[in-house]
Amino acid sequence: MRARTAAVLPVLLAALAALAVGCSGDDGASPSTPDATPSGYSQMQEKANAAESAAAAADRDASADTDAGR
């Protein structure tokens, strides 16, 4: 049993060291350049602009309805 443990221990230590070294680097979760934009950002920006335009149009319609009711 002791010989088996002695044979497995270096393999486990090597695997643990490889895991620690592999996980310690850049994981790719954050962009390497600070000015990088996330995927889909332009679509999100287009939708936000469309929503702002729709809100502005609704405001114009509401003010036109209020002026017409006077």
C-alpha positions as CSV (number, residue, x, y, z in Angstrom):
1,M,0.0,0.0,0.0
2,R,2.8,2.4,0.8
3,A,4.5,1.7,-2.5
4,R,1.3,2.5,-4.3
5,T,0.8,5.8,-2.4
6,A,4.4,6.7,-3.2
7,A,3.8,6.1,-6.9
8,V,0.5,8.1,-7.0
9,L,1.7,11.0,-5.0
10,P,4.1,12.5,-7.7
11,V,1.4,12.1,-10.3
12,L,-1.1,14.0,-8.2
13,L,1.4,16.7,-7.4
14,A,2.3,17.1,-11.0
15,A,-1.4,17.3,-12.0
16,L,-2.1,19.9,-9.2
17,A,0.9,22.0,-10.3
18,A,-0.3,21.8,-14.0
19,L,-3.8,22.9,-12.9
20,A,-2.4,25.8,-10.8
21,V,-0.2,27.0,-13.7
22,G,-2.9,26.6,-16.3
23,C,-5.5,28.5,-14.2
24,S,-3.2,31.3,-13.1
25,G,-2.8,33.0,-16.5
26,D,-5.2,35.2,-18.3
27,D,-8.5,33.4,-18.4
28,G,-9.8,35.4,-21.4
29,A,-12.8,36.6,-19.5
30,S,-11.7,40.2,-19.6
31,P,-10.6,42.0,-22.8
32,S,-6.9,42.5,-23.2
33,T,-7.4,46.0,-24.3
34,P,-9.4,48.4,-22.2
35,D,-11.2,50.0,-25.1
36,A,-12.6,46.7,-26.5
37,T,-16.4,46.6,-26.6
38,P,-18.4,43.5,-25.8
39,S,-20.1,41.4,-28.4
40,G,-23.5,42.7,-29.4
41,Y,-22.8,46.2,-28.1
42,S,-23.7,47.9,-31.4
43,Q,-27.0,46.1,-31.5
44,M,-27.8,47.1,-28.0
45,Q,-26.9,50.7,-28.8
46,E,-29.2,50.6,-31.8
47,K,-32.0,49.4,-29.7
48,A,-31.4,52.1,-27.1
49,N,-31.4,54.7,-29.8
50,A,-34.6,53.4,-31.2
51,A,-36.2,53.4,-27.8
52,E,-35.1,57.0,-27.2
53,S,-36.6,58.0,-30.6
54,A,-39.9,56.3,-29.8
55,A,-40.0,58.1,-26.4
56,A,-39.4,61.4,-28.1
57,A,-42.1,60.7,-30.7
58,A,-44.5,59.8,-27.9
59,D,-43.7,63.0,-26.2
60,R,-44.4,65.0,-29.4
61,D,-47.7,63.2,-29.9
62,A,-48.7,63.8,-26.3
63,S,-47.9,67.5,-26.5
64,A,-49.7,67.7,-29.9
65,D,-52.8,66.0,-28.4
66,T,-52.7,68.5,-25.5
67,D,-52.4,71.5,-27.8
68,A,-55.2,70.2,-30.0
69,G,-57.5,69.8,-27.0
70,R,-57.3,73.5,-25.9
